[in-house]
């Protein structure tokens, strides 16, 4: 299969990501959540597959119970421009669980700012000094009275949208088979193939998350409370599991 190269600009420096849009890789080639514009108004977004593999055309969501790390104190002062922040731990987490996620300052010095996380080591709930490396330096200095939290990137550990309706934010549709913990591109906006559930779909109608895992459905009275994720570009008969083009808006 030929490789579709996708241009990436990180930190102001241009580079080419050699990972094709329909390939999966075992290591990250760019930042999770990176969005690239394609022809015909399409957008793709970079994601890490979670605890189960995904397939082409399956609707995916961020993992249920997306981890946020409770509000805690900074363990040490940090100056403007610093890229290393120390937090006082209360919960355990694994190495790089929050990579490409966010350090959020809630109150105290630096309040109102958030910073993308570059990397960190694993930590136990009893660790009193845990270092979080940031991609960019602090805009405002932090003190030991600054309260902060850690939030995972919503594109880290994506799963197939849960049967009966996504239990978290829909993030895109698979463009290829993605193995557990692999890195893939997902279709986010514009025309992409999706799998219909058991109900018929009429072209032009609004589309929501389907009743079967990883599927989409036409908006009806019974599912009116579900968020609209796009518009059908093709029709599908009932009970066919047809793959149809949907103009996504995720």
C-alpha positions, 0 to 999 in steps of 0.5 A, a space after each residue: 500500500 502506498 503511504 499518504 504523507 501528512 504534513 505536520 508543524 510542531 513548535 513552528 518547525 515543519 516536518 513530514 509524518 510518514 505514517 499513512 492515514 490508513 496505517 497504524 504504528 506502534 509508536 507515536 509519530 506526532 502529538 495526540 489530537 493533531 488535526 490535518 486538513 485534507 481535500 473535500 473539506 475532510 479532517 483527520 485526527 491522530 489518536 492512540 487505540 485503547 484496550 481493544 482493537 478498532 476497525 475501519 469505519 467503526 465509530 470511536 469515542 474517548 475512553 469511558 471515565 476519562 481520567 482526570 487527576 484530582 486537584 492537588 498542591 504544587 510541591 515546589 515553586 516554579 519560575 516563569 519559563 520552567 518546563 518542570 512542575 512538581 505536584 504532591 500526589 494523592 493517586 497512582 498513575 502510570 508513566 506517560 498516562 497524561 502525555 499530550 494531556 494538560 496540567 491545569 492551574 485552578 487557584 493560587 499563583 498561575 490560576 487560569 492557565 493550562 499547559 500541555 504535558 510532554 512526559 512524566 514517570 509513574 507515581 504511587 499514591 504515596 509519592 509526595 514529589 512527582 515531576 511533570 514535564 511540559 511542552 512549553 514553559 510556564 507563563 506565570 510562576 507557580 507557588 506551593 499554594 498553587 492548586 493544579 490537576 492533570 487531565 488526559 488527552 481525549 484521543 489517548 486510549 480511544 475505544 469503539 463507541 459503546 453499544 446503545 450510545 457513546 458513554 463518552 465523547 465521539 472522536 472519529 471513525 476508524 480508517 484502518 484496523 488499529 491494534 491495541 495501544 497502536 497509533 492511528 488517524 481517525 476521520 473527524 470531519 467531512 465524508 467518511 465511511 460509517 457502519 449503519 445500525 439496524 435502522 434504515 438511514 435516508 440520505 440527507 438525514 441527521 446522524 447520531 451514535 447507533 444502538 450497536 457498538 461502533 455504528 451510526 443511526 438516523 436521528 429519530 424520536 427515540 434517540 433525539 437526546 443523542 448528539 448529532 455527529 453528521 449528515 448521511 450522504 447515502 441511504 442504507 436499508 434496515 438490518 444491513 450493517 451497510 457502510 455508507 458515507 457520512 458527512 461527519 462533524 466531530 
